Amino acid sequence: MAEIIVDAAIEVHRSPGSPGLLETVHEEALAFGLESRGPGVVRQKTVPLVYKGKRLASDLRLDLLVGERVIVECKSTVAYNRVFEAQALAHLRLSNL
């Protein structure tokens, strides 16, 4: 599945006009590219958050959940930031994936 995701992401990245577009546009294009390759994709999957036994009003939102197993977070940024890694790890923990 990783190869399918990477291939679809590279295709979106290389498409005309891609650099400079909003994350939501990349997310939609990537979801379309993944769906055409076969694995099921859920956009903006909500994951309930519970703190000390209380359900919080704010849910966690995963950009893409691919094949019910892989979380893809879309980022449009000039440079990598370690906070993205921390966010991804938190999403994995909180979604039990």
C-alpha positions in Angstrom: 0.0 0.0 0.0 2.9 2.4 0.7 4.0 2.2 -3.0 0.5 3.2 -4.1 0.4 6.1 -1.7 3.8 7.4 -2.6 3.1 7.1 -6.4 -0.2 9.0 -6.1 1.5 11.7 -3.9 4.3 12.2 -6.5 1.8 12.4 -9.3 -0.1 15.2 -7.5 3.1 17.0 -6.6 4.3 16.9 -10.2 1.0 18.1 -11.7 0.9 21.6 -13.3 0.1 24.3 -10.8 0.6 22.0 -7.8 3.3 24.0 -6.0 1.6 26.8 -4.0 -1.9 25.3 -3.8 -3.7 24.9 -0.5 -3.5 21.6 1.5 -7.2 21.0 0.9 -6.6 21.0 -2.9 -3.7 18.6 -2.6 -5.8 16.4 -0.2 -8.7 16.2 -2.7 -6.4 15.4 -5.6 -4.5 12.8 -3.6 -7.7 11.2 -2.5 -8.9 11.0 -6.1 -5.6 9.5 -7.2 -5.7 6.9 -4.5 -9.3 5.9 -5.1 -8.5 5.4 -8.8 -5.7 3.0 -7.7 -8.0 0.9 -5.6 -7.6 1.4 -1.8 -10.6 2.9 0.0 -10.0 6.5 1.2 -11.9 8.5 3.8 -11.2 12.2 3.9 -11.3 14.2 7.1 -12.0 11.1 9.2 -13.0 12.2 12.7 -11.6 10.4 15.8 -13.3 11.2 19.1 -11.0 12.5 21.8 -11.4 11.6 25.5 -9.6 13.4 28.4 -9.9 12.0 31.9 -13.1 10.1 30.9 -14.7 13.1 29.3 -15.4 13.3 25.6 -14.0 16.5 24.3 -16.0 18.8 22.0 -13.2 18.8 19.5 -12.5 15.7 17.5 -9.2 14.8 15.9 -9.3 15.0 12.1 -7.2 12.8 9.9 -6.7 14.3 6.5 -6.9 10.9 4.8 -7.4 7.4 6.1 -6.3 4.9 3.4 -7.4 1.3 3.4 -8.6 1.7 7.0 -5.0 1.4 8.1 -2.8 4.2 6.9 -3.0 7.9 7.9 -1.9 10.4 5.4 -1.5 14.0 6.6 -1.2 16.6 3.8 1.2 19.5 4.4 1.9 22.5 2.1 5.0 24.1 3.6 8.3 25.6 2.6 10.3 23.4 5.0 10.0 20.4 7.2 9.2 21.0 10.8 9.5 18.4 13.6 6.1 19.3 14.9 4.6 17.5 11.8 6.3 14.3 13.0 4.9 14.8 16.6 1.4 15.4 15.1 1.6 12.2 13.0 2.7 10.2 16.0 -0.1 11.6 18.1 -2.6 10.8 15.4 -1.4 7.2 15.3 -1.7 6.8 19.0 -5.1 8.5 19.3 -6.6 6.5 16.4 -5.1 3.2 17.6 -3.4 2.6 14.3 
